[in-house]
Amino acid sequence: MPISGALASAKFLRVGIRGYAFSVFVGLTLGFGCAWIMQKAGGLVYAHFKQSAVSVQERYFRLLYFGALLWIVFALFLGDWVTSPLLRLFRL
């Protein structure tokens, strides 16, 4: 999703091929960062609730999946918000 947001920013600003390549690079970097954060959050939730009852685990993991859905949507906008000023700054 961050790559999609970054490419949308590049399309809106009508940059050349270097701008698109830079946008993909920024999107990939943000994507790896977002995936790392999601993995760490999931590990922390698992470690905290692994001794709990199954019903409690299910409830919190459903909340975790909902949070991941929101995080994915946030990552889309983050790709746009980060890439757009960088493209303007470097004028690619």
Rosetta constraint file for C-alpha pairs under 8 A:
AtomPair CA 1 CA 5 HARMONIC 6.34 0.50
AtomPair CA 1 CA 27 HARMONIC 7.98 0.50
AtomPair CA 1 CA 31 HARMONIC 7.30 0.50
AtomPair CA 1 CA 72 HARMONIC 6.68 0.50
AtomPair CA 1 CA 73 HARMONIC 7.43 0.50
AtomPair CA 1 CA 75 HARMONIC 6.03 0.50
AtomPair CA 1 CA 76 HARMONIC 4.64 0.50
AtomPair CA 1 CA 79 HARMONIC 7.51 0.50
AtomPair CA 2 CA 6 HARMONIC 6.06 0.50
AtomPair CA 2 CA 27 HARMONIC 4.80 0.50
AtomPair CA 2 CA 28 HARMONIC 7.10 0.50
AtomPair CA 2 CA 30 HARMONIC 6.27 0.50
AtomPair CA 2 CA 31 HARMONIC 5.66 0.50
AtomPair CA 2 CA 75 HARMONIC 5.19 0.50
AtomPair CA 2 CA 76 HARMONIC 4.57 0.50
AtomPair CA 2 CA 77 HARMONIC 7.16 0.50
AtomPair CA 2 CA 78 HARMONIC 6.48 0.50
AtomPair CA 2 CA 79 HARMONIC 4.19 0.50
AtomPair CA 2 CA 80 HARMONIC 7.32 0.50
AtomPair CA 3 CA 7 HARMONIC 6.03 0.50
AtomPair CA 3 CA 23 HARMONIC 7.28 0.50
AtomPair CA 3 CA 24 HARMONIC 5.76 0.50
AtomPair CA 3 CA 26 HARMONIC 7.53 0.50
AtomPair CA 3 CA 27 HARMONIC 4.01 0.50
AtomPair CA 3 CA 28 HARMONIC 6.15 0.50
AtomPair CA 3 CA 31 HARMONIC 7.25 0.50
AtomPair CA 3 CA 76 HARMONIC 7.50 0.50
AtomPair CA 3 CA 79 HARMONIC 6.32 0.50
AtomPair CA 4 CA 8 HARMONIC 6.10 0.50
AtomPair CA 4 CA 27 HARMONIC 7.53 0.50
AtomPair CA 4 CA 76 HARMONIC 6.57 0.50
AtomPair CA 4 CA 79 HARMONIC 7.30 0.50
AtomPair CA 5 CA 9 HARMONIC 6.30 0.50
AtomPair CA 5 CA 27 HARMONIC 7.52 0.50
AtomPair CA 5 CA 75 HARMONIC 8.00 0.50
AtomPair CA 5 CA 76 HARMONIC 4.93 0.50
AtomPair CA 5 CA 77 HARMONIC 5.93 0.50
AtomPair CA 5 CA 78 HARMONIC 7.20 0.50
AtomPair CA 5 CA 79 HARMONIC 4.58 0.50
AtomPair CA 5 CA 80 HARMONIC 4.44 0.50
AtomPair CA 6 CA 10 HARMONIC 6.34 0.50
AtomPair CA 6 CA 23 HARMONIC 5.21 0.50
AtomPair CA 6 CA 24 HARMONIC 6.68 0.50
AtomPair CA 6 CA 26 HARMONIC 7.16 0.50
AtomPair CA 6 CA 27 HARMONIC 5.62 0.50
AtomPair CA 6 CA 79 HARMONIC 4.72 0.50
AtomPair CA 6 CA 80 HARMONIC 4.79 0.50
AtomPair CA 6 CA 82 HARMONIC 7.78 0.50
AtomPair CA 6 CA 83 HARMONIC 5.48 0.50
AtomPair CA 6 CA 84 HARMONIC 7.43 0.50
AtomPair CA 7 CA 11 HARMONIC 6.10 0.50
AtomPair CA 7 CA 20 HARMONIC 6.60 0.50
AtomPair CA 7 CA 23 HARMONIC 5.94 0.50
AtomPair CA 7 CA 24 HARMONIC 6.81 0.50
AtomPair CA 7 CA 80 HARMONIC 7.79 0.50
AtomPair CA 8 CA 12 HARMONIC 6.11 0.50
AtomPair CA 8 CA 80 HARMONIC 6.93 0.50
AtomPair CA 9 CA 13 HARMONIC 6.21 0.50
AtomPair CA 9 CA 23 HARMONIC 8.00 0.50
AtomPair CA 9 CA 80 HARMONIC 5.45 0.50
AtomPair CA 9 CA 83 HARMONIC 6.59 0.50
AtomPair CA 9 CA 84 HARMONIC 5.52 0.50
AtomPair CA 10 CA 14 HARMONIC 5.97 0.50
AtomPair CA 10 CA 15 HARMONIC 5.78 0.50
AtomPair CA 10 CA 19 HARMONIC 6.52 0.50
AtomPair CA 10 CA 20 HARMONIC 5.96 0.50
AtomPair CA 10 CA 23 HARMONIC 6.57 0.50
AtomPair CA 10 CA 83 HARMONIC 7.79 0.50
AtomPair CA 10 CA 84 HARMONIC 7.21 0.50
AtomPair CA 10 CA 87 HARMONIC 7.54 0.50
AtomPair CA 11 CA 15 HARMONIC 6.79 0.50
AtomPair CA 13 CA 84 HARMONIC 7.83 0.50
AtomPair CA 15 CA 19 HARMONIC 5.18 0.50
AtomPair CA 15 CA 20 HARMONIC 6.83 0.50
AtomPair CA 15 CA 92 HARMONIC 6.01 0.50
AtomPair CA 16 CA 20 HARMONIC 6.48 0.50
AtomPair CA 16 CA 92 HARMONIC 6.70 0.50
AtomPair CA 17 CA 21 HARMONIC 6.19 0.50
AtomPair CA 18 CA 22 HARMONIC 6.05 0.50
AtomPair CA 18 CA 92 HARMONIC 6.19 0.50
AtomPair CA 19 CA 23 HARMONIC 6.03 0.50
AtomPair CA 19 CA 87 HARMONIC 6.82 0.50
AtomPair CA 19 CA 92 HARMONIC 4.73 0.50
AtomPair CA 20 CA 24 HARMONIC 6.21 0.50
AtomPair CA 21 CA 25 HARMONIC 6.27 0.50
AtomPair CA 22 CA 26 HARMONIC 6.20 0.50
AtomPair CA 23 CA 27 HARMONIC 6.01 0.50
AtomPair CA 23 CA 83 HARMONIC 6.25 0.50
AtomPair CA 23 CA 87 HARMONIC 7.90 0.50
AtomPair CA 24 CA 28 HARMONIC 6.00 0.50
AtomPair CA 25 CA 29 HARMONIC 6.17 0.50
AtomPair CA 26 CA 30 HARMONIC 6.17 0.50
AtomPair CA 26 CA 79 HARMONIC 7.51 0.50
AtomPair CA 26 CA 82 HARMONIC 7.99 0.50
AtomPair CA 26 CA 83 HARMONIC 6.64 0.50
AtomPair CA 27 CA 31 HARMONIC 5.91 0.50
AtomPair CA 27 CA 79 HARMONIC 5.73 0.50
AtomPair CA 27 CA 83 HARMONIC 7.77 0.50
AtomPair CA 28 CA 32 HARMONIC 6.12 0.50
AtomPair CA 29 CA 33 HARMONIC 6.31 0.50
AtomPair CA 30 CA 34 HARMONIC 6.05 0.50
AtomPair CA 30 CA 75 HARMONIC 7.74 0.50
AtomPair CA 30 CA 78 HARMONIC 7.99 0.50
AtomPair CA 30 CA 79 HARMONIC 6.89 0.50
AtomPair CA 31 CA 35 HARMONIC 6.05 0.50
AtomPair CA 31 CA 75 HARMONIC 7.44 0.50
AtomPair CA 32 CA 36 HARMONIC 6.08 0.50
AtomPair CA 33 CA 37 HARMONIC 6.27 0.50
AtomPair CA 34 CA 38 HARMONIC 6.21 0.50
AtomPair CA 34 CA 75 HARMONIC 7.03 0.50
AtomPair CA 35 CA 39 HARMONIC 6.12 0.50
AtomPair CA 36 CA 40 HARMONIC 6.22 0.50
AtomPair CA 37 CA 41 HARMONIC 6.10 0.50
AtomPair CA 38 CA 42 HARMONIC 6.12 0.50
AtomPair CA 38 CA 68 HARMONIC 7.01 0.50
AtomPair CA 39 CA 43 HARMONIC 6.20 0.50
AtomPair CA 40 CA 44 HARMONIC 6.18 0.50
AtomPair CA 41 CA 45 HARMONIC 6.21 0.50
AtomPair CA 42 CA 46 HARMONIC 6.06 0.50
AtomPair CA 42 CA 64 HARMONIC 7.29 0.50
AtomPair CA 43 CA 47 HARMONIC 6.03 0.50
AtomPair CA 44 CA 48 HARMONIC 6.09 0.50
AtomPair CA 45 CA 49 HARMONIC 6.14 0.50
AtomPair CA 45 CA 60 HARMONIC 7.91 0.50
AtomPair CA 45 CA 61 HARMONIC 7.90 0.50
AtomPair CA 45 CA 64 HARMONIC 7.97 0.50
AtomPair CA 46 CA 50 HARMONIC 5.57 0.50
AtomPair CA 49 CA 56 HARMONIC 7.83 0.50
AtomPair CA 49 CA 57 HARMONIC 6.13 0.50
AtomPair CA 50 CA 57 HARMONIC 7.27 0.50
AtomPair CA 52 CA 56 HARMONIC 6.30 0.50
AtomPair CA 52 CA 57 HARMONIC 6.37 0.50
AtomPair CA 53 CA 57 HARMONIC 6.29 0.50
AtomPair CA 54 CA 58 HARMONIC 6.12 0.50
AtomPair CA 55 CA 59 HARMONIC 6.29 0.50
AtomPair CA 56 CA 60 HARMONIC 6.31 0.50
AtomPair CA 57 CA 61 HARMONIC 6.02 0.50
AtomPair CA 58 CA 62 HARMONIC 6.07 0.50
AtomPair CA 59 CA 63 HARMONIC 6.42 0.50
AtomPair CA 60 CA 64 HARMONIC 6.06 0.50
AtomPair CA 61 CA 65 HARMONIC 6.15 0.50
AtomPair CA 62 CA 66 HARMONIC 6.25 0.50
AtomPair CA 63 CA 67 HARMONIC 6.07 0.50
AtomPair CA 64 CA 68 HARMONIC 6.13 0.50
AtomPair CA 65 CA 69 HARMONIC 6.25 0.50
AtomPair CA 66 CA 70 HARMONIC 6.41 0.50
AtomPair CA 67 CA 71 HARMONIC 6.05 0.50
AtomPair CA 68 CA 72 HARMONIC 6.12 0.50
AtomPair CA 69 CA 73 HARMONIC 6.49 0.50
AtomPair CA 70 CA 74 HARMONIC 6.13 0.50
AtomPair CA 71 CA 75 HARMONIC 6.06 0.50
AtomPair CA 72 CA 76 HARMONIC 6.53 0.50
AtomPair CA 73 CA 77 HARMONIC 6.82 0.50
AtomPair CA 74 CA 78 HARMONIC 6.01 0.50
AtomPair CA 75 CA 79 HARMONIC 6.11 0.50
AtomPair CA 76 CA 80 HARMONIC 6.80 0.50
AtomPair CA 77 CA 81 HARMONIC 6.04 0.50
AtomPair CA 78 CA 82 HARMONIC 5.95 0.50
AtomPair CA 79 CA 83 HARMONIC 5.96 0.50
AtomPair CA 80 CA 84 HARMONIC 5.87 0.50
AtomPair CA 81 CA 85 HARMONIC 7.18 0.50
AtomPair CA 82 CA 86 HARMONIC 6.61 0.50
AtomPair CA 83 CA 87 HARMONIC 6.04 0.50
AtomPair CA 84 CA 88 HARMONIC 6.33 0.50
AtomPair CA 85 CA 89 HARMONIC 5.95 0.50
AtomPair CA 86 CA 90 HARMONIC 6.11 0.50
AtomPair CA 87 CA 91 HARMONIC 5.44 0.50
AtomPair CA 87 CA 92 HARMONIC 5.80 0.50
AtomPair CA 88 CA 92 HARMONIC 7.40 0.50
